[in-house]
């Protein structure tokens, strides 16, 4: 049984603990926050026995095998390094760190220490994306894809009122690309590989973060546009267009309805009843790798390729 502790008390940590409770071979043993009273209140709310006021105390516990890091993006790198040095396996929320170089250094550090490091990217392990991948061959030559994830954040009103929430604070690694655009970029890397060229544009907001944007990823004979926003909402499906058919994808991060539309208009539909916000796939993969049933090499390289592409997008916007 893998005994995992969580760092952070956000909504995504709630979803992670829920996924752990539904997955064999792992249990949520503790939670942590910088404020011990906040950690205790959170532990009581999510039904976890122990609470730690700070990362150091958690990492010193001998009966913790692994750590899930769901803190603000800017804190990931240092916390991942500390957990690795303490001999803990690590699952770190997307985007794992700010650069591919930092990620590669952490991967090498984990290998030297003999522990597992994987990014918690639900898209990579979601049954809906697997269904998309299985249907690509039926599209003919793929020429274009359009991936969208735009949802107006409830915390944007705070920005309009003059506040700077973490998710809109560049100093905390916030912004639309890091929070939502990463899903489209990761999906493109997962399905088509690392792009040859990148172009991009974004909409800055008063905090200095990107509120929305679009990136164009170029491949040999294929172009993919990735649209994202935290200040507006899109109701459009994502698409993958081949010369013989098109796939319509209802929710890019975790598809639950995938429709193949042939050139003659014939439709074939795949559906899943799994909750849209379920993180079960990433937890199951973590258990598989930590238990030694699989290696993390493919996962780690896909994260590195995604981070390189995100860096190219940021550079193209400047």
C-alpha positions as CSV (number, residue, x, y, z in Angstrom):
1,X,0.0,0.0,0.0
2,X,1.4,3.4,-1.0
3,X,0.9,5.9,1.7
4,X,0.6,9.3,0.1
5,X,0.4,12.8,1.6
6,X,-0.8,15.9,-0.1
7,X,0.7,19.4,-0.3
8,X,-2.0,22.1,-0.9
9,X,-5.6,22.5,0.0
10,X,-7.2,23.6,-3.3
11,X,-10.1,22.2,-5.2
12,X,-7.7,20.1,-7.3
13,X,-6.4,18.4,-4.1
14,X,-10.0,17.6,-3.2
15,X,-10.4,15.8,-6.5
16,X,-7.1,14.0,-6.1
17,X,-8.0,12.7,-2.6
18,X,-11.3,11.5,-4.1
19,X,-9.4,9.6,-6.8
20,X,-7.1,8.0,-4.3
21,X,-10.1,6.7,-2.3
22,X,-11.3,4.9,-5.5
23,X,-7.9,3.5,-6.5
24,X,-6.5,0.2,-5.2
25,X,-3.0,0.1,-3.8
26,X,-2.8,3.7,-2.4
27,X,-4.2,5.6,0.5
28,X,-4.3,9.3,1.6
29,X,-2.4,9.3,4.9
30,X,-1.8,13.0,5.5
31,X,-2.3,16.5,4.3
32,X,-0.2,19.6,4.7
33,X,-0.4,23.4,4.5
34,X,1.8,26.2,5.7
35,X,-0.8,26.9,8.3
36,X,-1.2,23.9,10.6
37,X,-4.7,25.0,11.7
38,X,-5.8,25.2,8.1
39,X,-4.2,21.8,7.4
40,X,-6.1,20.3,10.4
41,X,-9.4,21.8,9.2
42,X,-8.8,20.5,5.7
43,X,-7.9,17.0,6.9
44,X,-11.1,16.9,8.9
45,X,-13.2,18.0,5.9
46,X,-11.7,15.4,3.5
47,X,-11.4,12.6,6.0
48,X,-7.7,12.2,6.3
49,X,-6.2,11.3,9.7
50,X,-3.1,13.4,9.9
51,X,-2.2,17.1,9.2
52,X,1.1,18.8,9.0
53,X,1.9,22.5,9.3
54,X,4.6,22.7,6.7
55,X,6.5,20.5,4.2
56,X,9.5,19.8,6.4
57,X,7.5,18.0,9.1
58,X,5.6,15.9,6.4
59,X,8.9,14.9,4.7
60,X,10.4,13.8,8.0
61,X,7.7,11.2,8.5
62,X,9.0,7.7,7.9
63,X,5.5,6.3,7.2
64,X,4.9,8.5,4.2
65,X,5.9,6.9,0.9
66,X,4.9,9.5,-1.6
67,X,3.8,13.1,-2.0
68,X,1.2,14.8,-4.2
69,X,2.1,18.4,-4.8
70,X,-0.9,20.6,-5.6
71,X,0.5,24.0,-4.4
72,X,0.8,27.1,-6.6
73,X,2.9,26.6,-9.7
74,X,5.8,28.7,-8.6
75,X,6.4,26.5,-5.6
76,X,6.5,23.2,-7.4
77,X,10.2,23.0,-8.3
78,X,11.5,23.5,-4.7
79,X,8.9,21.2,-3.2
80,X,9.6,18.5,-5.7
81,X,13.3,18.6,-5.0
82,X,12.8,18.5,-1.3
83,X,10.5,15.5,-1.5
84,X,12.9,13.7,-3.8
85,X,15.8,14.4,-1.4
86,X,13.7,13.0,1.5
87,X,13.2,9.7,-0.5
88,X,9.6,10.2,-1.4
89,X,7.9,9.4,-4.7
90,X,6.4,12.5,-6.2
91,X,3.3,13.2,-8.3
92,X,3.3,16.9,-9.1
93,X,0.3,18.8,-10.5
94,X,0.5,20.3,-14.0
95,X,2.4,22.3,-15.1
96,X,5.1,20.5,-13.2
97,X,7.7,23.2,-13.4
98,X,8.5,26.3,-15.4
99,X,11.0,24.8,-17.9
100,X,12.0,21.6,-19.5
101,X,15.6,22.1,-18.2
102,X,14.3,22.3,-14.6
103,X,12.2,19.2,-15.2
104,X,15.1,17.2,-16.7
105,X,17.2,18.1,-13.6
106,X,14.5,16.9,-11.3
107,X,14.0,13.7,-13.3
108,X,17.8,13.0,-13.0
109,X,17.6,13.8,-9.3
110,X,14.8,11.3,-8.8
111,X,16.6,8.6,-10.6
112,X,19.7,9.1,-8.5
113,X,17.6,8.9,-5.4
114,X,15.7,5.8,-6.6
115,X,12.2,7.4,-6.5
116,X,9.5,8.0,-9.0
117,X,8.6,11.5,-10.4
118,X,5.5,11.9,-12.6
119,X,3.4,15.0,-13.6
120,X,-0.2,14.8,-12.6
121,X,-1.7,15.5,-16.1
122,X,-5.1,14.0,-16.2
123,X,-5.4,14.3,-20.0
124,X,-2.6,11.8,-20.5
125,X,-4.4,9.1,-18.5
126,X,-8.0,9.8,-19.3
127,X,-10.1,7.1,-21.0
128,X,-11.5,9.8,-23.3
129,X,-8.2,10.8,-24.8
130,X,-7.4,7.1,-25.2
131,X,-10.6,6.8,-27.2
132,X,-9.5,9.8,-29.3
133,X,-6.1,8.2,-30.0
134,X,-7.7,4.9,-31.0
135,X,-9.8,6.6,-33.7
136,X,-7.1,8.7,-35.4
137,X,-6.4,6.0,-38.0
138,X,-10.0,6.2,-39.2
139,X,-9.7,9.8,-40.2
140,X,-7.4,9.4,-43.2
141,X,-4.5,11.8,-43.4
142,X,-4.8,14.3,-40.6
143,X,-4.4,17.8,-41.7
144,X,-5.7,20.1,-39.0
145,X,-6.7,20.0,-35.3
146,X,-8.3,22.7,-33.2
147,X,-8.1,22.3,-29.4
148,X,-10.1,24.6,-27.1
149,X,-10.3,25.1,-23.4
150,X,-11.8,28.4,-22.3
151,X,-13.7,28.9,-19.1
152,X,-14.2,32.2,-17.3
153,X,-12.7,31.8,-13.8
154,X,-14.8,32.7,-10.8
155,X,-11.8,34.5,-9.5
156,X,-11.6,36.9,-12.5
157,X,-14.2,39.0,-10.7
158,X,-11.5,39.5,-7.9
159,X,-9.1,40.7,-10.6
160,X,-11.7,43.2,-11.8
161,X,-12.1,44.4,-8.2
162,X,-8.3,45.0,-8.0
163,X,-7.1,41.8,-6.3
164,X,-4.4,39.4,-7.6
165,X,-5.5,35.8,-7.0
166,X,-2.7,33.2,-7.4
167,X,-4.1,31.8,-10.7
168,X,-3.8,35.3,-12.2
169,X,-0.5,36.2,-10.6
170,X,2.6,35.8,-12.8
171,X,4.8,35.6,-9.8
172,X,2.9,32.5,-8.7
173,X,3.1,30.9,-12.1
174,X,-0.5,31.8,-12.9
175,X,-2.2,32.6,-16.2
176,X,-4.4,31.0,-18.8
177,X,-1.6,29.1,-20.7
178,X,-0.3,27.5,-17.5
179,X,-3.8,26.6,-16.2
180,X,-5.8,25.7,-19.3
181,X,-3.7,26.1,-22.4
182,X,-1.4,23.3,-21.1
183,X,-4.2,20.8,-21.7
184,X,-4.3,21.5,-25.4
185,X,-0.6,21.6,-25.7
186,X,-0.2,18.3,-23.9
187,X,-2.9,16.7,-26.0
188,X,-1.1,17.8,-29.2
189,X,2.2,16.3,-27.9
190,X,0.5,13.1,-26.8
191,X,-1.4,12.6,-30.1
192,X,1.0,14.1,-32.7
193,X,4.4,14.5,-31.0
194,X,6.5,17.6,-30.4
195,X,5.8,20.4,-33.0
196,X,8.4,21.6,-35.4
197,X,7.5,25.3,-35.1
198,X,5.3,27.4,-32.9
199,X,3.5,30.8,-33.3
200,X,1.4,32.4,-30.6
201,X,-0.5,35.5,-29.4
202,X,-2.1,36.3,-26.0
203,X,-4.4,38.8,-24.2
204,X,-2.7,40.3,-21.2
205,X,-4.7,41.4,-18.2
206,X,-4.1,44.0,-15.5
207,X,-2.2,41.6,-13.3
208,X,0.4,41.0,-16.0
209,X,-0.7,37.4,-16.6
210,X,-2.2,36.1,-19.8
211,X,-6.0,36.0,-19.6
212,X,-6.4,34.3,-23.0
213,X,-4.4,33.2,-26.0
214,X,-3.9,31.1,-29.0
215,X,-0.9,29.0,-30.2
216,X,-0.4,27.5,-33.6
217,X,1.7,24.3,-33.6
218,X,3.2,23.3,-36.9
219,X,3.9,19.7,-38.0
220,X,4.8,18.2,-41.3
221,X,1.5,18.3,-43.2
222,X,-0.5,19.2,-40.1
223,X,-1.3,22.4,-38.2
224,X,-2.8,22.5,-34.7
225,X,-4.3,25.6,-33.1
226,X,-4.6,25.6,-29.3
227,X,-7.0,28.2,-27.9
228,X,-7.4,29.0,-24.1
229,X,-8.9,31.5,-21.8
230,X,-9.7,32.1,-18.2
231,X,-11.6,35.4,-18.8
232,X,-14.1,34.1,-21.4
233,X,-16.0,30.8,-21.9
234,X,-16.1,28.7,-25.1
235,X,-18.9,26.3,-26.0
236,X,-17.1,24.9,-29.1
237,X,-16.0,21.3,-29.3
238,X,-12.4,20.5,-30.2
239,X,-11.8,18.9,-33.5
240,X,-9.3,16.7,-35.4
241,X,-9.8,16.9,-39.1
242,X,-8.6,14.2,-41.5
243,X,-9.1,13.9,-45.2
244,X,-11.8,11.2,-44.7
245,X,-13.5,12.2,-41.4
246,X,-13.4,14.6,-38.5
247,X,-13.5,13.9,-34.7
248,X,-15.5,16.2,-32.5
249,X,-14.3,16.2,-28.9
250,X,-16.7,17.6,-26.3
251,X,-14.2,18.4,-23.4
252,X,-10.6,18.4,-24.3
253,X,-9.1,17.7,-20.9
254,X,-11.3,14.7,-20.3
255,X,-13.5,13.8,-23.3
256,X,-16.8,12.1,-22.5
257,X,-18.4,12.3,-26.0
258,X,-16.3,11.7,-29.1
259,X,-18.0,11.9,-32.5
260,X,-16.6,10.7,-35.8
261,X,-18.2,12.5,-38.7
262,X,-17.4,10.9,-42.0
263,X,-17.2,12.9,-45.2
264,X,-20.7,11.7,-46.2
265,X,-22.1,13.0,-42.9
266,X,-22.4,9.6,-41.1
267,X,-21.8,9.9,-37.4
268,X,-20.4,7.4,-34.9
269,X,-20.4,8.3,-31.3
270,X,-18.3,7.1,-28.3
271,X,-19.4,8.1,-24.8
272,X,-18.2,7.6,-21.2
273,X,-20.1,8.0,-18.0
274,X,-16.9,8.9,-16.0
275,X,-17.1,12.3,-14.2
276,X,-15.4,15.0,-16.2
277,X,-13.1,16.0,-13.2
278,X,-12.1,12.4,-12.3
279,X,-8.3,12.0,-11.7
280,X,-8.5,8.2,-11.3
281,X,-6.3,7.6,-14.4
282,X,-3.3,9.6,-13.2
283,X,-3.5,8.0,-9.7
284,X,-3.7,4.5,-11.2
285,X,-0.7,5.2,-13.4
286,X,1.3,6.5,-10.4
287,X,0.5,3.3,-8.5
288,X,1.6,1.3,-11.5
289,X,4.9,3.0,-11.8
290,X,5.7,3.2,-8.1
291,X,4.9,-0.5,-7.7
292,X,7.4,-1.4,-10.4
293,X,4.8,-2.6,-13.0
294,X,5.9,0.1,-15.4
295,X,8.6,2.7,-15.9
296,X,8.1,6.5,-15.9
297,X,10.3,7.2,-18.9
298,X,7.6,7.8,-21.5
299,X,5.6,9.9,-19.0
300,X,8.7,12.0,-18.2
301,X,9.7,12.6,-21.8
302,X,6.1,13.6,-22.7
303,X,6.2,16.2,-19.9
304,X,9.5,17.5,-21.1
305,X,8.2,17.9,-24.7
306,X,5.1,19.7,-23.4
307,X,7.2,22.0,-21.3
308,X,9.5,22.8,-24.2
309,X,6.5,23.6,-26.3
310,X,5.1,25.9,-23.6
311,X,8.4,27.7,-23.5
312,X,8.3,28.2,-27.3
313,X,4.8,29.6,-26.9
314,X,5.8,32.1,-24.2
315,X,8.8,33.2,-26.3
316,X,6.6,33.7,-29.4
317,X,4.2,35.9,-27.4
318,X,6.9,38.3,-26.2
